[in-house]
Amino acid sequence: MKDAILIKNLQAFCKLGSYDIERVLGQCINIDLEMEIDLSRAALSNDVGDSVNYVDVSIMIRSLAQSREFLLIENLAHEICQNIFEKFKLVDGIKIEITKTIVNAEQFTGTPAIRIYRSRK
């Protein structure tokens, strides 16, 4: 089992959806994130510089989600992963799950979510 930093239930507001009304009204999403990272150095040093600051990651994700419109949850998840790999060099892999809390589409009663895994190449 690999070490990981987890962020659970991160809430962000964004203009996301394939229906115009979803992007016009905007909506809240929940994000669960798992970042694979070797935490042994940080465990010994007690220095956040040897790890990844989850507050910085959370701020980056919320800023990205609010930066523009997204048609697909998959696209937002992909861009979050790309940004994490660019800004946080210690992260080796990312598993992310994004859930729409409310869908503004007629006759849909479920809770849509996607989960992807990406590794640093």
C-alpha positions as CSV (number, residue, x, y, z in Angstrom):
1,M,0.0,0.0,0.0
2,K,1.3,3.4,-0.9
3,D,1.2,6.5,1.3
4,A,-1.4,9.1,0.4
5,I,-2.8,12.4,1.4
6,L,-6.6,12.5,1.3
7,I,-9.0,15.4,1.0
8,K,-12.6,14.3,1.5
9,N,-15.8,16.3,0.9
10,L,-14.1,19.3,-0.6
11,Q,-17.0,21.5,-1.8
12,A,-16.7,23.8,-4.8
13,F,-19.1,25.9,-6.8
14,C,-18.8,25.7,-10.5
15,K,-20.6,26.2,-13.8
16,L,-20.6,22.6,-14.9
17,G,-22.9,20.5,-17.1
18,S,-23.9,19.6,-20.6
19,Y,-27.3,21.4,-20.2
20,D,-27.2,25.2,-20.5
21,I,-29.3,25.6,-17.3
22,E,-26.7,23.8,-15.3
23,R,-24.0,26.2,-16.3
24,V,-26.3,29.3,-16.0
25,L,-27.4,28.5,-12.5
26,G,-24.1,26.9,-11.4
27,Q,-23.9,24.2,-8.8
28,C,-22.0,22.7,-5.9
29,I,-19.9,19.6,-6.3
30,N,-18.2,17.4,-3.8
31,I,-14.7,16.2,-4.5
32,D,-12.8,13.3,-2.8
33,L,-9.1,13.3,-3.6
34,E,-6.4,10.9,-2.9
35,M,-2.8,11.9,-3.8
36,E,-0.1,9.2,-3.7
37,I,3.1,10.5,-2.2
38,D,5.9,9.0,-0.2
39,L,5.3,10.5,3.3
40,S,8.3,8.9,5.0
41,R,10.5,12.0,4.8
42,A,7.7,14.3,6.2
43,A,7.0,11.8,8.9
44,L,10.6,12.0,10.1
45,S,11.3,15.7,9.5
46,N,7.9,17.1,10.8
47,D,8.2,19.7,8.0
48,V,5.4,20.4,5.6
49,G,8.0,21.2,2.9
50,D,8.6,17.5,2.7
51,S,5.0,16.8,2.0
52,V,2.1,18.5,0.1
53,N,0.0,21.1,1.8
54,Y,-3.6,20.1,1.5
55,V,-4.8,23.7,2.0
56,D,-2.8,24.8,-1.1
57,V,-4.3,21.8,-3.1
58,S,-7.8,22.7,-1.9
59,I,-7.4,26.4,-2.9
60,M,-6.1,25.4,-6.3
61,I,-9.0,23.0,-6.9
62,R,-11.7,25.5,-5.9
63,S,-10.0,28.3,-8.0
64,L,-9.8,26.0,-11.0
65,A,-13.5,24.9,-10.6
66,Q,-14.6,28.5,-10.5
67,S,-12.3,29.8,-13.3
68,R,-14.5,28.8,-16.3
69,E,-17.4,26.7,-17.5
70,F,-17.0,22.9,-17.9
71,L,-19.3,20.7,-20.0
72,L,-18.2,17.4,-18.4
73,I,-17.2,16.3,-14.9
74,E,-14.5,14.2,-16.7
75,N,-12.9,17.3,-18.1
76,L,-12.8,19.1,-14.7
77,A,-11.3,16.0,-13.1
78,H,-8.7,15.7,-15.8
79,E,-7.7,19.4,-15.4
80,I,-7.5,19.1,-11.6
81,C,-5.1,16.2,-12.0
82,Q,-2.9,18.0,-14.6
83,N,-2.7,21.1,-12.3
84,I,-1.8,19.0,-9.3
85,F,1.0,17.2,-11.2
86,E,2.3,20.6,-12.5
87,K,2.3,22.4,-9.1
88,F,3.0,19.6,-6.6
89,K,6.0,17.6,-7.8
90,L,6.0,15.1,-5.0
91,V,2.6,13.6,-6.0
92,D,3.0,10.3,-7.9
93,G,-0.6,9.4,-8.5
94,I,-4.1,10.8,-8.1
95,K,-7.5,9.3,-7.6
96,I,-10.3,11.8,-7.7
97,E,-14.1,11.4,-7.4
98,I,-16.4,14.3,-8.3
99,T,-20.1,14.1,-7.4
100,K,-22.7,16.6,-8.5
101,T,-24.9,17.4,-5.5
102,I,-27.9,18.6,-7.6
103,V,-28.6,18.1,-11.3
104,N,-30.8,20.7,-13.0
105,A,-32.1,18.4,-15.6
106,E,-35.7,17.3,-16.0
107,Q,-36.6,13.7,-14.9
108,F,-33.1,12.9,-13.5
109,T,-33.2,11.8,-9.9
110,G,-29.8,10.2,-9.4
111,T,-26.5,11.5,-8.0
112,P,-24.0,11.5,-10.9
113,A,-20.3,11.0,-10.1
114,I,-17.1,10.0,-11.8
115,R,-13.8,8.6,-10.5
116,I,-10.5,8.6,-12.4
117,Y,-7.0,7.6,-11.6
118,R,-3.9,9.3,-13.1
119,S,-0.3,8.6,-12.5
120,R,2.7,10.8,-13.2
121,K,4.3,9.8,-16.5
